[in-house]
Amino acid sequence: MSVPPLPVTLQYETPENVQIEYRPAGLGTRFLAWFIDQIILNLVIFISMVVLVILSAAFEGLFRDLFDRVEGALRNKDNPVDPEVIAMYLIGIGMLIWGLGSFFYFGLSELLWRGQTPGKRMCKIRVVKADGFALDAVGVFMRNVFRVADHLPVLWIVPVLSQRGQRFGDMVASTIVISDEAEDLAEVRHELSGRNAAESRFRFDHAKLARLVRGDFDAVERILDRWNSLPPGQQTSLLDRMVGPLCKKMQTDQPPVEERVVFLEDLLAAEYRRQDRHLR
């Protein structure tokens, strides 16, 4: 049985009929990101347990009754507690703590960081929906609920056999992990990344930018990057199809017709500044 190779790129079309390409993340890169996240997660759990022990010692009176009950059960000669039962309870509690910690660590990270965890960010990969749009709360919940199932050895082969490198949880949640590192930095990014907010004609706060998805910014960047090579008729057509829907998503007024290009440039510059703040 041959293993299907990962596609070089995945192509999606935005509602504005702009082609967006993503590159699937390699399995080795995904494993490295997972390994980094496991180190961070276990370190956080360990520190939390140490803090809990310290707090328990500081508030000994509040826990004394519980400790006395446990000690009494262990020393009860008439009804002794099997050490194996105690070990099973301890293992179960440990697994519950690790499972909840893993769910909240991965879930909150991917929800707040638009499909990234600390490990994914370090490895420059990101989770998106299978249709190319940004990850939503439902996708985050589903893929992390099934993360427990993905630890079963029988399911380890699933990402290898999947054409998109999806694990079982990705298939259920309709998500995919992509490379977040651009192979060639767009020329427009060089021009706009250093633009100060004071130089902008239009202003965009965090709330407005958060209403757009990664594909929206990719589409704007792709259009502006090849703007000078487009015929005037196609320029007008793209502006007609793009500016209106973007304004509707951001819940802002449309710019004057003659300033629509400046509007898109200021929008992209604001997003670059926001990304730069997140990386610091």
C-alpha positions in Angstrom: 0.0 0.0 0.0 1.5 3.3 -1.1 1.2 6.4 1.1 -0.3 9.3 -0.8 2.0 12.3 -0.9 0.9 15.6 0.5 -0.2 18.1 -2.2 2.3 20.9 -2.8 -0.4 23.6 -2.4 -4.1 23.8 -1.6 -6.1 26.3 -3.7 -9.2 28.1 -2.5 -11.4 30.8 -4.1 -12.7 33.7 -2.0 -16.2 35.1 -2.5 -14.4 37.8 -4.5 -13.2 35.2 -6.9 -9.5 35.6 -5.8 -7.4 32.4 -5.8 -5.6 31.8 -2.5 -3.0 29.1 -2.1 -1.9 27.4 1.1 0.8 24.8 1.6 0.0 21.9 3.9 2.2 21.6 7.0 4.6 18.6 6.9 4.1 15.8 9.4 7.6 16.3 10.8 6.8 20.0 11.5 3.5 19.1 13.1 5.2 16.6 15.4 7.8 19.1 16.4 5.1 21.7 17.2 3.1 19.0 19.2 6.3 18.1 21.1 7.0 21.7 22.0 3.4 22.1 23.2 3.6 19.0 25.3 6.7 20.3 27.1 5.0 23.6 27.8 1.7 21.9 28.9 3.4 19.5 31.3 5.5 22.3 32.7 2.4 24.4 33.3 0.7 21.4 35.0 3.7 20.7 37.1 4.0 24.3 38.3 0.2 24.4 39.0 0.5 21.2 41.1 3.4 22.8 43.1 1.4 25.9 43.7 -1.6 23.8 44.8 0.6 21.9 47.3 1.9 25.2 48.6 -1.6 26.6 49.0 -2.8 23.4 50.7 0.0 23.8 53.2 -0.8 27.4 53.8 -4.5 26.7 54.3 -4.1 23.4 56.2 -7.1 23.9 58.4 -9.5 23.9 55.4 -8.1 20.6 54.1 -7.5 18.9 57.5 -10.9 17.2 57.6 -10.4 15.8 54.1 -6.9 14.6 55.0 -8.2 13.0 58.2 -10.8 11.1 56.3 -8.3 9.8 53.8 -5.9 8.8 56.5 -8.6 7.1 58.5 -9.7 5.0 55.4 -6.1 3.9 54.8 -5.7 2.8 58.5 -9.0 1.1 58.8 -8.1 -2.5 59.6 -11.7 -3.8 59.4 -12.1 -2.5 55.9 -8.7 -2.0 54.4 -8.3 -0.1 51.2 -6.5 -2.0 48.4 -3.3 -0.2 47.4 -4.0 -1.0 43.8 -7.4 0.8 44.1 -5.6 3.8 45.4 -3.1 3.7 42.6 -6.0 3.5 40.1 -7.7 6.5 41.6 -4.4 8.5 41.5 -3.8 7.5 37.9 -7.4 8.5 37.0 -7.1 11.8 38.7 -3.7 12.5 37.0 -5.2 11.6 33.6 -8.2 13.8 34.2 -6.0 16.8 35.1 -3.8 16.2 32.1 -6.8 15.8 29.8 -8.5 19.0 31.0 -5.3 20.8 30.9 -4.6 19.7 27.3 -8.2 20.6 26.2 -8.0 24.1 27.6 -4.4 24.7 26.5 -4.9 23.7 22.9 -8.5 25.0 22.7 -7.9 28.4 24.1 -4.6 28.9 22.2 -6.2 28.0 18.9 -9.2 30.1 19.5 -7.4 33.2 20.7 -4.4 32.9 18.3 -6.4 32.1 15.2 -5.5 28.5 14.9 -2.1 28.6 16.6 -0.6 27.3 19.8 2.8 28.3 21.1 4.3 25.3 19.4 2.6 25.9 16.1 3.6 29.6 16.2 7.3 28.6 16.8 7.1 26.2 13.9 5.1 28.6 11.7 2.1 26.5 11.1 -1.6 27.2 11.6 -5.0 25.4 11.7 -7.7 26.6 9.3 -11.0 25.2 8.2 -11.0 22.7 5.3 -12.5 25.4 3.1 -9.6 27.7 3.7 -11.3 30.1 6.1 -10.2 30.9 9.6 -10.8 28.4 12.4 -14.0 29.0 14.4 -15.1 28.0 17.9 -16.9 24.9 16.7 -13.9 23.7 14.8 -11.6 24.3 17.8 -14.0 22.4 20.1 -14.5 19.4 17.8 -10.8 18.9 17.0 -9.8 19.1 20.6 -12.6 16.8 21.9 -11.3 14.2 19.5 -7.7 14.8 20.5 -8.1 12.1 23.1 -9.0 9.6 20.4 -6.0 10.6 18.3 -3.7 9.3 21.1 -4.9 5.8 20.4 -2.1 3.9 18.6 -4.4 2.5 16.0 -5.2 6.1 14.8 -1.5 7.2 14.5 -1.5 6.0 10.9 -4.4 8.3 9.9 -2.3 11.4 9.2 0.1 9.4 7.1 -2.7 7.9 4.9 -4.6 11.2 4.6 -4.1 13.1 1.4 -4.0 16.4 3.4 -2.1 15.1 6.4 -5.3 15.3 8.6 -5.5 13.4 11.9 -8.8 11.9 12.9 -9.9 15.0 14.9 -9.1 17.2 11.8 -11.4 15.0 9.7 -14.3 15.2 12.2 -13.9 19.0 12.6 -13.2 19.6 8.9 -9.9 21.4 9.6 -6.4 21.2 8.1 -3.0 22.4 9.3 -1.1 24.6 6.9 2.3 26.3 6.7 2.1 29.9 7.9 5.4 30.9 6.5 5.3 32.7 3.2 7.8 31.4 0.7 8.2 34.8 -1.0 7.3 37.9 0.9 4.9 40.0 -1.1 6.3 43.3 -2.3 3.3 45.1 -0.9 4.2 43.8 2.5 7.6 45.5 2.3 5.9 48.8 1.3 3.1 48.8 3.9 4.6 47.0 7.0 6.4 50.2 8.0 3.5 52.6 7.5 2.6 54.3 10.7 -1.0 54.7 11.8 -0.6 58.5 11.7 0.1 58.3 8.0 -3.2 56.4 7.2 -6.2 58.0 5.7 -8.5 55.2 7.2 -8.3 53.8 10.7 -9.1 50.2 11.7 -9.3 49.1 15.4 -8.8 45.6 16.7 -12.5 44.8 16.7 -12.9 45.6 13.0 -9.8 43.6 12.0 -10.9 40.6 14.1 -14.1 40.4 12.0 -12.1 39.5 8.9 -10.4 36.1 8.3 -7.0 35.2 7.0 -8.3 34.6 3.5 -9.6 38.2 3.4 -6.2 39.7 4.1 -4.5 37.2 1.7 -6.9 38.3 -1.1 -6.2 42.0 -0.5 -2.5 41.4 -0.4 -2.6 39.3 -3.6 -4.6 42.0 -5.4 -2.4 44.9 -4.3 0.8 43.0 -5.0 -0.1 42.7 -8.7 -2.2 45.9 -8.9 0.0 47.7 -11.5 -0.1 44.7 -13.8 -3.9 44.6 -13.9 -5.9 46.3 -16.7 -8.1 49.2 -15.5 -11.3 47.3 -16.2 -10.2 44.4 -14.0 -9.0 46.8 -11.3 -12.5 48.4 -11.1 -14.2 45.0 -11.1 -12.0 43.7 -8.3 -12.7 46.8 -6.2 -16.4 46.5 -6.8 -16.4 42.9 -5.6 -14.1 43.3 -2.7 -14.5 46.6 -0.9 -18.2 46.3 -0.2 -18.2 42.8 1.4 -15.1 43.8 3.5 -16.9 46.9 4.8 -20.0 44.9 5.6 -17.9 42.3 7.5 -16.1 45.1 9.5 -19.4 47.0 10.0 -17.9 50.2 8.7 -18.8 52.7 6.0 -17.6 52.3 2.5 -14.9 54.7 1.3 -15.3 57.1 -1.6 -14.9 55.4 -5.0 -11.6 57.3 -5.7 -10.1 56.2 -2.4 -10.9 52.5 -2.4 -7.2 51.5 -3.2 -6.0 53.7 -0.3 -8.7 52.0 1.9 -7.3 48.6 1.1 -3.7 49.7 1.6 -4.5 51.2 5.0 -6.5 48.0 5.9 -3.5 45.8 5.1 -1.1 48.1 6.9 -3.2 48.0 10.0 -3.2 44.2 9.9 0.6 44.1 9.5 0.9 46.3 12.6 -1.4 44.0 14.5 0.6 40.9 13.5 3.8 42.7 14.5 2.4 43.4 18.0 1.4 39.8 18.4 4.9 38.6 17.6 6.6 40.9 20.1 
